[in-house]
C-alpha cells in the first residue's frame, strides 16, 4: 500500500518499552509516529463519496453515506462495523477508484431488482470486502494506526498535570493528574468508571457523564428524573452508578475496545442472566414520567424463597414470616444498607442454585429441607458478606428497591469496599 495516497499526520506516541503504571509520572521521552491515514479521530469531517463529488459529514452521516453508495452506485461495503476509521477507509478507496475501475477491487453480483425493490433483470451490485487482499490489508493497517493514536492520547492524558476539574457531586476541586479525580469518584461517590489503565479520552468521558447527571438522567438506564434527590436515590438503590455495557456510546472511552477489531467490552462483560438485556431494552419504551420507578406500586415484589409475589412490600415480609418463619426485619436490623443488599442477593442465588441458605446443602427439595432443619435463617457473615453479592441476579430486583435508605458511618466504609468489587467485575 503506497503512502503517497495519504496526507501525513503526526502523532506523538509513547515508547511502550518499560511502560510505567498509572500512578507513575512519565519522563518526557517521546518518539514521533507517522500515520499515513487521514481522519483517525472521531471529529466531524466532510468526506467525499468514493465514486462522485457528493460529500458527507462522518461519523454523524455514516448511514446516509452507506445508503447513498447502495442506491446511487450499487456499492456495498461489507462489515462496516469492523472498520476502525471509516473516514480513512473511504479516503483510501476514493483515491483508488479514481485511478482504476471499480470492478478490479469488488466482487460483482447480479440481482433481479433495483435498490428500491423494483423488478429489474441483471442489476449489477458491487461488494467491497476483505475477501480482497488489499482491502484486508487496509483494514488491518487502519486498525493498527487507530490503536497507536489512541494509545498516544492515553499516554498524554496520564502524564498531563494541567488537569483541573470540580467534582460533579461534591464540587471538590482537583488539580494535576486525572487519576486522582477518577479515584475520588470511585472511593467517595461509588461511581466506578473502569480500571484507570483502560480509560482514554477521559475529559470527554467525564463531560458526557456530568451532562447526564446535570440533566437528571441516569447514566445506566437513561431515565429522566424530576430532581437530583430522586436521581441519586435511584442510582444508589438500583446500583446504577456504573456504565451500561450495552450502550455503544461509551465504547470509545475504553482501550480494550481498540485491541481486537469488532470486539468491545460488552463481549467481555460478565452477565448472570440474559433477561437483564431484555429488561434494559424494554425499559426504553416505558413512560418517561415514571421517575419514581423503584416505588411503583404496580411492580410485584417476590418472596426471597418461593414464587409468592405482591406489590406491597410489608405483605411480602408478613408472608415470609408466617410461611417460612423468617423475619427479615429482625434478621437484618443491625446491617447497613449494602449488607442488606448482599444478604438479599446471596439468598436469591442460593435458592436459584437449589442450595440451602444456611448450610449450603444442594438438593431439589431445598425448601422442604430448610423447613425441616429450621434453616430459614442467615448464616454467619463471612458466608454472604462477599463482593460478588453486591450485584443482583436480575436487573429489576424489586425487593432491593424497598430496603431502608438510612445511611450510617458503616455504610460509608461499605461504599469504599464496593469499589474493589466493581474493579473486578466491570471492564
C-alpha positions in Angstrom: 0.0 0.0 0.0 1.6 3.3 -1.1 1.9 6.0 1.5 1.7 8.7 -1.2 -2.0 8.2 -1.3 -2.4 9.9 2.1 -1.9 13.2 3.8 0.7 12.6 6.5 -0.4 13.3 10.1 2.0 13.2 13.0 1.0 11.8 16.4 3.1 11.7 19.5 3.2 8.2 20.8 4.8 6.8 24.0 7.7 4.4 23.8 5.9 1.3 25.2 9.1 -0.3 26.5 9.1 -0.1 30.3 5.7 1.5 30.2 5.1 2.7 33.8 1.9 2.1 35.9 -0.9 4.7 36.2 0.4 6.0 39.4 3.8 6.8 37.9 4.8 10.0 36.1 6.4 9.6 32.7 9.6 11.2 31.7 9.0 13.3 28.6 10.7 10.7 26.3 8.6 10.6 23.2 9.0 9.3 19.6 7.1 10.6 16.6 4.8 8.1 15.0 3.9 8.9 11.4 0.5 7.8 10.2 -0.4 7.7 6.5 -4.1 7.7 7.3 -6.4 10.7 7.4 -9.1 11.1 10.0 -8.3 8.6 12.6 -10.1 10.6 15.3 -13.9 10.9 15.7 -14.1 14.6 14.9 -16.7 15.5 12.3 -15.2 15.8 8.9 -16.5 16.3 5.3 -15.6 13.2 3.3 -16.3 12.9 -0.5 -18.1 9.8 -1.8 -15.7 7.3 -3.3 -17.5 7.5 -6.7 -18.9 11.0 -7.0 -18.5 14.5 -5.6 -21.2 14.4 -3.0 -19.9 14.9 0.5 -21.0 13.5 3.9 -20.0 14.5 7.4 -18.5 11.5 9.1 -19.1 9.9 11.5 -22.5 11.6 12.0 -23.8 10.8 8.5 -22.4 7.3 8.2 -25.8 5.8 7.5 -26.6 8.4 4.8 -23.3 7.7 3.1 -23.8 3.9 3.0 -27.3 4.4 1.7 -26.1 6.7 -1.0 -23.4 4.2 -2.1 -26.0 1.5 -2.3 -28.8 3.4 -4.0 -26.7 5.6 -6.4 -23.7 3.3 -7.1 -24.9 -0.2 -6.2 -21.9 -0.4 -3.9 -22.0 -2.3 -0.6 -19.2 -2.2 2.0 -19.0 -5.4 3.9 -18.7 -5.4 7.7 -18.6 -1.6 8.1 -18.8 -2.0 11.9 -15.4 -3.8 11.7 -13.6 -0.8 10.2 -11.6 1.2 12.8 -12.0 4.5 10.9 -14.5 4.8 8.1 -13.1 8.2 7.2 -9.7 6.7 6.5 -11.2 3.8 4.6 -13.4 6.0 2.3 -10.5 8.4 1.7 -8.2 5.5 0.5 -10.8 3.9 -1.8 -11.8 7.3 -3.2 -8.3 7.7 -4.5 -8.1 4.1 -5.8 -11.4 4.2 -7.6 -10.3 7.5 -9.3 -7.3 5.6 -10.7 -8.7 2.2 -11.6 -12.2 0.7 -12.3 -14.5 -0.4 -9.5 -14.6 -4.0 -10.9 -10.9 -4.5 -10.2 -11.4 -4.4 -6.4 -15.0 -5.5 -5.9 -17.0 -8.7 -6.3 -19.8 -8.4 -8.8 -23.3 -9.7 -8.2 -26.3 -9.9 -10.4 -29.7 -9.2 -8.8 -33.3 -9.1 -10.2 -34.3 -5.8 -8.5 -33.2 -2.2 -8.1 -32.1 -0.8 -4.7 -35.6 0.5 -4.2 -37.0 -3.0 -4.7 -38.4 -2.5 -8.3 -38.2 -5.6 -10.5 -35.2 -5.4 -12.9 -33.2 -8.0 -14.8 -29.5 -8.5 -14.1 -28.9 -5.4 -12.0 -25.2 -5.2 -11.1 -24.1 -4.7 -7.5 -20.6 -4.4 -6.2 -19.3 -5.8 -2.9 -16.2 -4.2 -1.3 -14.9 -6.6 1.4 -11.8 -8.1 3.0 -12.0 -11.0 0.6 -9.8 -8.8 -1.5 -6.3 -8.9 -0.1 -5.7 -5.2 -0.5 -8.9 -4.4 1.4 -8.0 -6.8 4.2 -4.5 -5.2 4.5 -6.1 -1.8 4.6 -8.5 -2.7 7.4 -5.6 -4.2 9.4 -3.4 -1.2 9.0 -6.2 1.3 9.8 -6.9 -0.7 13.0 -3.2 -0.6 14.0 -2.9 3.1 13.3 -6.1 3.9 15.2 -4.8 1.8 18.2 -1.5 3.6 18.2 -3.2 7.0 18.0 -5.5 6.1 20.9 -2.5 4.9 23.0 -0.7 8.2 22.3 -3.8 10.1 23.6 -3.8 7.9 26.7 -0.1 8.5 27.3 -0.7 12.2 27.1 -3.6 12.1 29.5 -1.7 10.0 32.0 1.3 12.5 32.2 -0.6 15.8 31.8 -0.5 17.7 35.1 -2.6 20.6 33.8 -5.9 18.8 34.5 -8.4 20.9 36.5 -12.0 20.0 37.3 -14.6 20.3 40.1 -16.2 17.1 41.3 -19.7 16.6 39.8 -21.1 15.5 43.1 -19.3 17.4 46.0 -17.7 20.2 44.0 -14.2 19.5 45.4 -11.6 21.0 43.1 -9.0 18.7 41.6 -5.6 19.8 40.1 -2.9 17.7 38.5 -3.3 14.1 37.3 -6.7 12.8 36.1 -6.4 9.6 38.1 -6.8 11.5 41.3 -10.3 12.5 40.3 -11.2 9.1 38.9 -10.2 7.5 42.3 -12.2 10.1 44.2 -15.3 9.3 42.2 -14.9 5.6 43.0 -13.9 5.8 46.6 -16.1 8.7 47.8 -19.1 8.5 45.5 -19.2 4.9 44.5 -19.1 5.8 40.8 -16.7 3.3 39.2 -15.8 4.1 35.5 -13.4 1.3 35.0 -9.7 0.5 35.5 -7.7 3.7 35.0 -5.3 1.8 32.7 -8.2 1.1 30.4 -9.6 4.6 30.2 -8.9 7.1 27.4 -10.4 10.4 26.2 -11.2 11.0 29.9 -12.2 14.6 29.7 -14.9 13.9 27.1 -16.0 10.9 29.1 -16.4 13.0 32.2 -18.2 15.7 30.3 -20.7 13.1 29.0 -21.4 11.7 32.4 -21.6 15.1 34.1 -24.0 16.3 31.4 -26.3 13.4 32.1 -26.2 14.0 35.9 -26.9 17.7 35.5 -29.8 16.9 33.2 -31.2 14.5 35.8 -30.6 11.4 33.6 -29.4 8.1 35.0 -26.1 7.1 33.3 -27.1 3.4 33.3 -30.8 3.2 32.2 -31.0 6.8 30.9 -34.3 7.5 32.6 -35.3 11.1 33.4 -36.0 12.1 37.0 -37.8 15.1 38.5 -35.0 16.2 40.8 -31.4 15.4 41.9 -32.5 13.6 45.0 -34.7 11.2 43.1 -31.9 10.5 40.7 -29.4 10.0 43.4 -31.6 7.5 45.3 -32.5 5.7 42.1 -28.8 5.2 41.1 -27.9 4.1 44.6 -30.8 1.7 45.2 -30.7 0.2 41.7 -26.9 0.0 41.7 -26.9 2.2 38.6 -23.7 4.1 39.5 -22.0 2.4 36.6 -21.8 2.4 32.8 -24.3 0.3 30.9 -22.3 -2.3 28.9 -24.9 -2.4 26.2 -24.5 1.4 25.4 -22.2 1.7 22.5 -21.7 5.4 23.1 -19.2 4.5 25.9 -17.1 2.1 23.8 -14.7 4.8 22.6 -13.6 5.5 26.2 -12.1 2.1 26.9 -8.7 0.9 25.4 -9.8 -2.7 25.2 -12.3 -1.8 22.5 -9.4 -0.9 20.2 -7.4 -4.1 20.7 -9.3 -6.5 18.5 -11.4 -5.4 15.5 -15.1 -5.9 16.1 -14.8 -6.8 19.8 -15.8 -4.4 22.6 -16.1 -4.5 26.4 -19.7 -5.8 26.2 -18.4 -9.1 24.8 -16.3 -9.4 28.0 -18.9 -8.3 30.4 -19.9 -11.0 33.0 -23.7 -11.4 33.0 -25.6 -13.7 35.3 -28.9 -13.7 33.4 -29.7 -13.0 29.7 -33.0 -11.4 30.9 -31.0 -8.4 32.1 -30.6 -7.5 28.4 -34.3 -7.8 27.7 -35.1 -5.7 30.8 -32.8 -2.9 29.6 -34.2 -2.9 26.1 -37.9 -2.9 27.3 -37.3 -0.1 29.8 -36.6 2.2 26.9 -40.3 2.0 26.0 -41.6 2.9 29.4 -43.3 6.2 30.2 -40.7 8.8 31.0 -43.0 10.2 33.7 -42.4 7.2 35.9 -39.4 8.8 37.6 -40.0 7.1 40.9 -39.9 3.7 39.3 -38.4 2.0 42.4 -41.6 2.9 44.3 -44.1 2.0 41.6 -47.0 0.2 43.3 -47.5 -1.8 40.1 -44.2 -3.7 40.4 -44.5 -7.1 42.0 -42.1 -7.9 44.9 -41.1 -11.6 45.1 -40.6 -13.6 48.2 -36.9 -14.5 48.7 -37.7 -18.2 49.0 -40.8 -19.1 46.9 -42.8 -17.8 44.0 -45.2 -15.7 46.1 -45.4 -12.1 44.9 -47.2 -9.0 46.0 -47.0 -5.3 45.1 -46.9 -4.3 48.8 -43.6 -4.9 50.5 -45.0 -5.3 54.0 -47.2 -8.1 52.8 -44.2 -9.9 51.4 -42.5 -9.6 54.7 -45.5 -10.9 56.5 -45.7 -13.9 54.1 -42.0 -14.8 54.7 -42.6 -14.6 58.5 -45.7 -16.8 58.5 -44.9 -19.2 55.7 -41.1 -19.5 56.2 -40.6 -18.4 59.8 -38.2 -15.8 58.5 -38.4 -12.3 59.9 -36.4 -10.2 57.5 -36.5 -7.0 59.7 -35.1 -8.8 62.7 -32.6 -10.7 60.7 -31.2 -7.6 59.1 -31.8 -5.0 61.9 -28.1 -4.5 62.6 -27.0 -4.5 59.0 -26.1 -1.5 56.8 -27.9 -0.8 53.6 -25.2 -2.5 51.4 -25.0 -5.5 53.8 -28.8 -6.0 53.3 -28.2 -5.8 49.6 -25.7 -8.6 49.9 -28.0 -10.8 52.0 -30.8 -10.5 49.5 -28.6 -11.3 46.6 -27.0 -14.2 48.5 -30.4 -15.7 49.3 -31.6 -15.3 45.7 -28.6 -17.0 44.4 -28.8 -19.9 46.8 -32.4 -20.6 46.1 -31.8 -20.4 42.3 -29.0 -22.9 42.7 -31.2 -25.1 44.9 -28.8 -24.8 47.8 -29.7 -24.3 51.5 -29.3 -20.7 52.5 -27.9 -21.7 55.9 -25.9 -24.9 55.5 -25.2 -24.8 51.7 -26.5 -28.4 51.1 -27.7 -28.8 47.5 -31.0 -30.7 46.7 -34.1 -30.4 44.5 -36.5 -30.0 47.5 -34.3 -27.4 49.2 -37.3 -25.5 50.8 -38.6 -28.7 52.4 -35.1 -29.3 53.8 -34.9 -25.8 55.1 -38.2 -26.1 56.8 -37.4 -29.5 58.4 -34.0 -28.3 59.6 -35.1 -24.8 60.7 -32.7 -23.4 58.2 -34.7 -20.3 57.1 -32.1 -18.1 58.6 -29.0 -16.1 57.6 -25.6 -17.9 58.0 -22.5 -16.4 59.6 -21.4 -13.1 58.0 -18.3 -14.4 56.2 -20.6 -16.6 54.0 -22.7 -13.8 52.5 -20.5 -10.7 53.1 -18.6 -11.2 49.8 -18.0 -8.7 47.0 -19.9 -10.8 44.5 -23.1 -10.3 46.3 -23.1 -6.5 45.7 -24.7 -7.3 42.4 -28.3 -8.7 41.9 -29.1 -11.7 39.8 -31.8 -9.7 37.9 -31.7 -6.1 36.8 -35.3 -5.4 38.1 -34.8 -6.8 41.6 -37.8 -5.0 43.2 -37.1 -6.4 46.7 -34.0 -4.2 46.8 -35.9 -1.1 45.9 -37.7 -1.3 49.3 -34.8 -1.6 51.6 -34.3 1.1 54.2 -32.4 4.1 52.8 -31.0 5.4 56.1 -27.2 5.8 55.9 -24.6 5.1 58.6 -20.9 5.6 59.0 -20.5 1.8 58.5 -22.2 2.2 55.1 -19.6 4.7 54.0 -17.0 2.0 54.5 -19.2 -0.3 52.6 -19.1 2.1 49.7 -15.3 2.1 49.7 -15.4 -1.7 49.7 -17.8 -1.9 46.7 -15.1 -0.2 44.6 -13.0 -3.3 44.7 -15.9 -5.4 43.7 -16.6 -3.1 40.8 -12.9 -3.2 39.9 -13.0 -7.0 39.4 -16.5 -7.3 37.9 -16.7 -4.4 35.3 -14.4 -3.7 32.4 
